[in-house]
Amino acid sequence: MGINKLLHLKNAKRVVVKIGSGVLTLNHGLNLDIIETISDQISRLMDGGCQVILVSSGAIAAGVKKIGLERRPDGIPARQAAAAVGQAGLILSYDRAFERYGKKVAQLLLTRDDLSNRRRYLNARNTINTLLAWKIVPIINENDTVVIEEIKLGDNDNLSAMITLLMDAEILINLTDIDGLFDRDPRIHPEARLIEEVTTITRAMEQAACGIPGNLGTGGMLSKLKAAKKLSKAGIPMIIAGGRNENILSRLVAGEPLGTYFLPGAKELNSKKCWIAYNLKPQGGIRLDRGARDAVMTRGKSILPVGITHVEGEFGMGAPIEIKAPDNTVIGCGLANYSSADLRRIMGLKTAAIKEVLGSKPFDDAIHRDNLAITVDCYYR
């Protein structure tokens, strides 16, 4: 593990660091000592020529403590209000800490809308690139003060993966209140074993992760595995490590074998396909027959109407939709060339019949392969 991790960290010119609520907060509020030491370590990475993007949780948790609530609120308005209270203190604490090391910070609050709209997605990337060029630390969080379920990114594990993909970063370091991925919850089972290196995320790992929740945040260990799977498809590694460990970032960069290292997979998705797969919210879906499933998963083909057996939902031309295998397993996402109404009329038909049924044939394929992102491994082979 040390050699692989050392190569990725030593040579990295752009790193995303995600720090969770469980690390950032104490019973009385924000853990200012952690904010101080993280700011110090990030500043040293920057002084060494590395660009660092920080995805920071903690706004809602800080607000909960500041307001005096006993736990994180369940209702959306209450969470939004808690985030509004906590966000100001969170960014001010970072501003003061980084200032001591001669660094400036900038705050970016994002929602799914910002990343699902292609123009806003690219504008966000341009803004962050400019901040990095100015040697300013972008501190990113989900905009919890206005977010609703329809535009929610889910959690900051997911957001940090999205930012890593958006910015073409070379590695994601996910700092949490547990020292890595264990085969069971180490807070309950003292005999739990740390998994130091992961080549492939298995169902057994996911099942074990379901029993390791987060304390203050929305994302437990399972959400971190989902983030690692997304990055693997883009050929990007990830590390989960204990954020409370002394000088954790500096020790990781020095090659010390801490936490769990997720090896990068072969790069299967380019930047546009990552955007389609992980930033867009599907508005419907189609189910494929076996032949079409094999064609798209193993030969990189487009989806033709003849291979579609079922259309779900109502959507327009150009909408993002789920792609499902014959057993209804979601295998990817793509941009539809036809509306749901038209697809229902032409599904199962050969391309030559499209014009006869619809009166015109603007496209041969239902989804072109350039607009199709397969997000599962080719386990059907």
MARDO-239722 format. One line per 5 residues: number of its first residue (from 1); for each residue x, y, z of C-alpha. Coordinates in steps of 0.001 Angstrom, whole numbers. Each point is the difference from the previous one (the first is absolute). Example, Ala and Ser with C-alpha at 12.3 -4.5 7.8 and 13.67 -1.06 7.14 Angstrom:
REM MARDO-239722
1 = 12300,-4500,7800; 1370,3440,-660;
***
This chain:
REM MARDO-239722
1 = 0,0,0; 2748,2439,892; 1591,49,-3477; -3268,572,-1894; -1205,2643,2408;
6 = 3390,1703,150; 143,332,-3780; -3446,1547,-248; 521,2410,2884; 3624,952,-631;
11 = -693,850,-3640; -3454,1521,467; -363,3581,-1158; -3678,279,875; -1624,-1640,3032;
16 = -3506,97,1446; -205,-309,3794; -3379,-765,1566; -439,377,3730; -3116,-1273,1754;
21 = -2217,1383,2739; 1119,-2662,2455; 3562,1337,-237; -835,3702,-54; -2321,226,2988;
26 = 146,-476,3738; -2767,64,2608; 412,3749,415; 168,833,-3717; 2727,87,-2621;
31 = 3277,-1790,684; 2270,3004,-540; 3137,-2052,642; -859,-2271,-2948; -757,2984,-2235;
36 = 3346,1498,996; 2058,-3120,-680; -1786,-786,-3282; 575,3585,-1163; 3674,-302,915;
41 = 441,-3271,-1913; -1887,1214,-3072; 2106,3174,-6; 3167,-2100,36; -1286,-2072,-2933;
46 = -680,3224,-1891; 3447,1349,802; 1369,-3196,-1553; -1805,728,-3279; -3182,-2035,481;
51 = -3438,1497,-630; -2500,-979,2707; -3787,178,-109; -1732,-447,3352; -3492,-1485,259;
56 = -1081,690,3546; -2989,-1279,1915; -888,1470,3350; -2477,2813,-691; -3110,-1797,1252;
61 = 1876,-1703,2835; 1506,3332,1077; -3412,1628,-150; -1575,-2784,2052; 2561,521,2746;
66 = -183,3805,-139; -3818,23,186; 61,-2554,2802; -1965,-2774,-1689; 482,-3519,1333;
71 = 372,-1568,-3447; -72,706,-3710; -3537,1123,-1017; -2111,-2292,-2180; -1995,2603,-1918;
76 = 1461,1839,-2987; -857,3550,1256; 1671,-740,3340; 3118,-1397,-1712; 133,3017,-2277;
81 = -248,2340,2971; 2705,-1921,1885; 2270,182,-3052; -575,3754,-278; 1057,446,3631;
86 = 2992,-2306,-252; 1379,959,-3423; 1090,3485,1051; 2015,-1300,2929; 1492,-2825,-2052;
91 = 1391,2178,-2797; 1164,2674,2456; 1988,-2627,1908; 1677,-1167,-3208; 693,3591,-1056;
96 = 1751,769,3273; 1955,-3267,14; 1287,272,-3577; 840,3679,459; 2573,-1017,2602;
101 = 1842,-1884,-2762; -284,2763,-2565; -2856,-1583,-1942; -3389,1321,-1078; -3188,-2051,-263;
106 = -3135,160,-2136; -3379,-1554,717; -2044,-1831,-2645; -3452,-1382,834; -1380,-2370,-2638;
111 = -3155,-2010,-729; -763,-2709,-2536; -1410,2703,-2298; 3418,1633,-170; 1618,-3239,-1150;
116 = -2797,-1382,-2190; -246,3109,-2189; 2910,-290,-2420; 646,3753,-189; -68,459,3771;
121 = 2133,-3138,392; 2679,1503,-2250; -339,3404,1687; 638,-1646,3377; 3109,-1668,-1419;
126 = 1255,3290,-1429; -542,1758,3325; 1880,-2667,1951; 2833,-23,-2555; 346,3760,388;
131 = 115,-253,3783; 2682,-2689,-213; 2037,2133,-2413; -207,2811,2554; 1196,-2426,2709;
136 = -3278,376,1881; -1494,-3032,1769; -3493,-842,-1340; -2135,-1256,2905; -3062,-1772,-1356;
141 = -3169,-1215,1674; -3502,-869,-1102; -2307,3011,232; -2059,-1466,2836; -1760,3301,667;
146 = -2044,-237,-3226; 282,-3630,-1080; -3107,-2137,-450; -166,-3716,-732; -281,517,-3758;
151 = 3303,1907,-192; 1843,-1670,2874; 3363,-1565,-779; -472,-2436,2873; 3015,465,2244;
156 = 3483,1459,-92; 1571,-3359,-820; -1907,148,-3271; 748,3716,-417; 3733,-555,507;
161 = -14,-2697,-2687; -1893,2356,-2335; 2547,2764,621; 2898,-2417,-576; -1502,-916,-3365;
166 = -914,3604,-838; 3519,1260,639; 1942,-2987,-1391; 1723,-396,3365; 2461,-2841,367;
171 = -1176,-1368,3339; -2718,463,2632; 961,-182,3671; -3101,-594,2120; 639,811,3661;
176 = -2526,-1501,2382; -453,-939,3659; 997,-3614,-707; 3531,-997,-1009; -1070,-1597,-3281;
181 = -2208,-2784,-1346; -410,-2882,2452; -1658,-3363,-460; -2426,1065,2759; -628,3028,2217;
186 = 3166,426,2125; -1907,2151,2491; -2052,-3062,947; 2316,-2885,-919; 3561,399,1391;
191 = 1140,-2932,-2158; -1028,1808,-3218; 2683,-162,-2688; 1158,3001,-2028; -43,-627,-3760;
196 = 3169,1764,-1136; -427,-287,-3751; -3034,-490,-2235; 252,-1055,-3629; -3682,-754,-535;
201 = -2936,1031,2174; -1981,-3142,674; -3571,-514,1160; 1363,-1371,3271; 1827,3299,594;
206 = -3144,1963,-739; -2045,-2152,2354; 2574,464,2771; 94,3748,-677; -3774,248,481;
211 = 585,-664,3680; 2536,2817,423; -2016,3241,48; 1214,3553,431; -528,1727,3326;
216 = -867,3563,-993; -27,23,-3786; -2278,-1556,-2592; 2592,-2302,-1484; 1141,-3191,1686;
221 = 2607,-2430,-1308; -2278,-1215,-2803; -116,3459,-1559; 3806,48,14; 94,-3303,-1882;
226 = -2428,1397,-2565; 2289,2990,-454; 2992,-2299,-502; -1902,-2021,-2634; -754,3137,-1988;
231 = 3616,1085,59; 1216,-3470,-944; -1971,236,-3258; 1946,3154,-816; 3364,-1524,955;
236 = 401,2073,3187; 1126,-1421,3378; -1428,866,3410; 1162,-286,3596; -2187,-255,3105;
241 = 1931,919,3134; -528,1227,3547; -226,3770,-18; 847,318,3685; 3376,-1708,-398;
246 = 2900,2393,533; 1348,1519,-3242; -2083,-2456,-2021; 406,1739,-3381; 3734,496,374;
251 = 482,-3623,1047; -2061,-1284,-2916; 2010,2062,-2477; 3186,-1338,1586; -1235,-3495,-876;
256 = -950,-1213,3450; -2457,-2932,-374; -3023,1502,1736; -3663,-605,-697; -1437,-1814,-2994;
261 = 1290,552,-3505; -2377,-596,-2929; 1980,-790,-3113; -1125,1765,-3176; -1688,-2118,-2636;
266 = 620,203,-3713; -1351,3357,-1208; -3336,-911,-1585; -1844,3336,147; 1223,3294,-1426;
271 = -959,3376,1462; -3255,319,-1943; -1126,-3536,850; 787,568,3687; -2243,3063,-155;
276 = -2801,-2024,-1589; 385,-2910,2408; 372,1794,3301; -1366,3543,-265; -3268,-414,-1870;
281 = -3191,-1211,1662; -1713,-2615,-2211; -3478,953,-1180; -957,-3480,-1133; 1520,-3224,-1243;
286 = 166,-2722,-2626; 507,-3747,306; 2163,-1885,-2483; -105,-3536,-1320; 3020,-2258,475;
291 = 1541,803,-3368; -168,3760,498; 1304,-318,3558; 3033,-1971,-1162; 607,2402,-2897;
296 = 186,3084,2205; 1839,-1628,2911; 2643,-2021,-1809; 318,1632,-3428; -717,3652,698;
301 = -2894,216,-2452; -2835,2527,-202; -3516,-1014,1049; -2339,-636,-2916; -3806,-82,291;
306 = -22,-3689,-951; 1732,-892,3298; -2482,1810,2261; -2712,-2074,1663; -1539,2503,2424;
311 = -174,3776,538; -538,1475,3484; -1272,3447,890; -691,3071,-2093; 2911,1986,-1414;
316 = 932,2178,-2938; 2700,-203,-2626; 3454,572,1514; -1076,-1032,3505; 2313,-2102,2197;
321 = -1426,-3492,500; 1043,-3197,1753; 1121,-2984,-2038; -1130,-3339,1420; 923,-3607,-703;
326 = -2674,-2677,-608; -107,-732,3750; -725,3717,687; 3501,665,1359; 1146,3554,-749;
331 = 3162,-202,-2095; 423,3622,-1005; -1462,3312,-1095; -327,1748,-3342; -1559,2911,-1878;
336 = -3060,-1040,-1981; -216,902,-3689; -3765,-515,89; -2782,819,2446; -1593,-2743,2071;
341 = -3127,168,-2167; 1996,-516,-3193; 2158,-2733,1531; -3108,-1962,948; -1082,139,-3641;
346 = 3332,-1132,-1464; 1411,-2334,2684; 696,-3474,-1337; 96,1300,-3581; 2936,91,-2377;
351 = 1488,3367,-898; -1501,-97,-3504; -3508,27,1489; 416,3215,2026; -939,2381,-2815;
356 = -3027,-2047,-947; -1332,71,3589; 949,3551,1049; -64,1730,-3391; 3673,974,300;
361 = 3267,-1531,1190; 2237,2613,1629; 2166,-2698,1617; 820,-3636,-658; 654,-720,3668;
366 = -2090,520,3111; 3144,962,1952; 3327,635,-1714; 3028,-1612,1598; 1637,3446,486;
371 = -2930,890,2269; -101,-3356,1793; 1786,-719,3282; 187,-3573,1281; 454,118,3771;
376 = 209,-3679,962; 2654,-2563,-713; -534,-2417,-2880; -1012,-2832,2289; -2283,-1516,-2639;
381 = 2882,-1304,-2066;
***
